[in-house]
Amino acid sequence: MDSPLLLASLPFALGVVMLGLGLSLTPDDFRRVGQHPKAVLVTLLCQIVLLPVICFALVSAFGLPPALAVGLLLVAASPGGPTANLFSHLFGGHVALSITLTAVNSLLVVLTLPIVVNLSAGHFLGDAASVGLRFDKMTQVFLIVVLPVLLGMLVRTRAPGLAQRLDRPVRALSIVVLVTVISAVLYGERANLAGYFVSVGLAVLAFNIVSLAVGYAVPRLAGVEHRAATAAGFEIGIHNTAFAITVALSPGLLDSPEMAIPGAVYGIVMFFTAAGFGWLVTRRTRVGAVREPGLTG
């Protein structure tokens, strides 16, 4: 992964994705935290605390090579993305809550990501000082992640007509960016690809399935209603893999093509597992709706 053009374009590519997210947000999406405090709090605890712990246990159990282990933990620390909002819409999740969770996570990541990556780099690589993310380097992450979100929100607030016209093409461009980045990573590492998939494929699949299950089950156990728990499941199970890949590849951050591989693999796998998860929760709701009249009659 030594293409100067690709490396130079990564921050711009991620900025496009985050701008698209910002165009779909309003200040009300943050105010809504107070309307669903339990759902937001439980989901954030799962995302920030529980998910990295589960990921650490899985990469240890699967015995991943150090760089791949850190790369998967980088995915675990990455926020959800617009794709999570789309799946919530398609499968009956609470879309407004999903957008709120994505918005809050996308801002918190500037604080939470260095902690997870530095701890995992220190444990698996033994040299966090040279490989981990220093907090001063997170200024770069702020500029390519948070700033485009805020810019998109500003456009949505001040010029809603323009935001509406930009929304669809920017979403389409975001998908193109994601596919292009993943394809570039896989092509750049094609010589080692078979070995990487053998090493990380099962761990990625297991982590993705567990993330979706935990994202739904823990809120439900906490008393969160079904639609909100469905949104939480997608938010926790679907990550902004373009963000994870950009952080892994960027010379000013981790500068490691190998660490980008788990994000590329996850970005492919999550579409299939999320669709299966959506089908299961939708089927469960339909079965419950059919049974309920019989129980009350």
Secondary structure in CASP SS format (residue, H / E / C, confidence):
PFRMAT SS
TARGET T0000
AUTHOR 0000-0000-0000
METHOD secondary structure of the structure
MODEL  1
M C 1.00
D C 1.00
S C 1.00
P H 1.00
L H 1.00
L H 1.00
L H 1.00
A H 1.00
S H 1.00
L H 1.00
P H 1.00
F H 1.00
A H 1.00
L H 1.00
G H 1.00
V H 1.00
V H 1.00
M H 1.00
L H 1.00
G H 1.00
L H 1.00
G H 1.00
L H 1.00
S C 1.00
L C 1.00
T C 1.00
P H 1.00
D H 1.00
D H 1.00
F H 1.00
R H 1.00
R H 1.00
V H 1.00
G H 1.00
Q C 1.00
H C 1.00
P H 1.00
K H 1.00
A H 1.00
V H 1.00
L H 1.00
V H 1.00
T H 1.00
L H 1.00
L H 1.00
C H 1.00
Q H 1.00
I H 1.00
V H 1.00
L H 1.00
L H 1.00
P H 1.00
V H 1.00
I H 1.00
C H 1.00
F H 1.00
A H 1.00
L H 1.00
V H 1.00
S H 1.00
A H 1.00
F H 1.00
G C 1.00
L C 1.00
P C 1.00
P H 1.00
A H 1.00
L H 1.00
A H 1.00
V H 1.00
G H 1.00
L H 1.00
L H 1.00
L H 1.00
V H 1.00
A H 1.00
A H 1.00
S C 1.00
P C 1.00
G C 1.00
G C 1.00
P H 1.00
T H 1.00
A H 1.00
N H 1.00
L H 1.00
F H 1.00
S H 1.00
H H 1.00
L H 1.00
F C 1.00
G C 1.00
G C 1.00
H C 1.00
V H 1.00
A H 1.00
L H 1.00
S H 1.00
I H 1.00
T H 1.00
L H 1.00
T H 1.00
A H 1.00
V H 1.00
N H 1.00
S H 1.00
L H 1.00
L H 1.00
V H 1.00
V H 1.00
L H 1.00
T H 1.00
L H 1.00
P H 1.00
I H 1.00
V H 1.00
V H 1.00
N H 1.00
L H 1.00
S H 1.00
A H 1.00
G H 1.00
H H 1.00
F H 1.00
L C 1.00
G C 1.00
D C 1.00
A H 1.00
A H 1.00
S H 1.00
V H 1.00
G C 1.00
L C 1.00
R C 1.00
F H 1.00
D H 1.00
K H 1.00
M H 1.00
T H 1.00
Q H 1.00
V H 1.00
F H 1.00
L H 1.00
I H 1.00
V H 1.00
V H 1.00
L H 1.00
P H 1.00
V H 1.00
L H 1.00
L H 1.00
G H 1.00
M H 1.00
L H 1.00
V H 1.00
R H 1.00
T H 1.00
R H 1.00
A C 1.00
P H 1.00
G H 1.00
L H 1.00
A H 1.00
Q H 1.00
R H 1.00
L H 1.00
D H 1.00
R H 1.00
P H 1.00
V H 1.00
R H 1.00
A H 1.00
L H 1.00
S H 1.00
I H 1.00
V H 1.00
V H 1.00
L H 1.00
V H 1.00
T H 1.00
V H 1.00
I H 1.00
S H 1.00
A H 1.00
V H 1.00
L H 1.00
Y H 1.00
G H 1.00
E C 1.00
R H 1.00
A H 1.00
N H 1.00
L H 1.00
A H 1.00
G H 1.00
Y H 1.00
F H 1.00
V H 1.00
S H 1.00
V H 1.00
G H 1.00
L H 1.00
A H 1.00
V H 1.00
L H 1.00
A H 1.00
F H 1.00
N H 1.00
I H 1.00
V H 1.00
S H 1.00
L H 1.00
A H 1.00
V H 1.00
G H 1.00
Y H 1.00
A H 1.00
V H 1.00
P H 1.00
R H 1.00
L H 1.00
A C 1.00
G C 1.00
V C 1.00
E C 1.00
H H 1.00
R H 1.00
A H 1.00
A H 1.00
T H 1.00
A H 1.00
A H 1.00
G H 1.00
F H 1.00
E H 1.00
I H 1.00
G H 1.00
I C 1.00
H C 1.00
N C 1.00
T H 1.00
A H 1.00
F H 1.00
A H 1.00
I H 1.00
T H 1.00
V H 1.00
A H 1.00
L H 1.00
S C 1.00
P C 1.00
G C 1.00
L C 1.00
L C 1.00
D C 1.00
S C 1.00
P H 1.00
E H 1.00
M H 1.00
A H 1.00
I H 1.00
P H 1.00
G H 1.00
A H 1.00
V H 1.00
Y H 1.00
G H 1.00
I H 1.00
V H 1.00
M H 1.00
F H 1.00
F H 1.00
T H 1.00
A H 1.00
A H 1.00
G H 1.00
F H 1.00
G H 1.00
W H 1.00
L H 1.00
V H 1.00
T H 1.00
R H 1.00
R H 1.00
T H 1.00
R H 1.00
V H 1.00
G H 1.00
A H 1.00
V H 1.00
R H 1.00
E H 1.00
P H 1.00
G H 1.00
L H 1.00
T H 1.00
G C 1.00
END
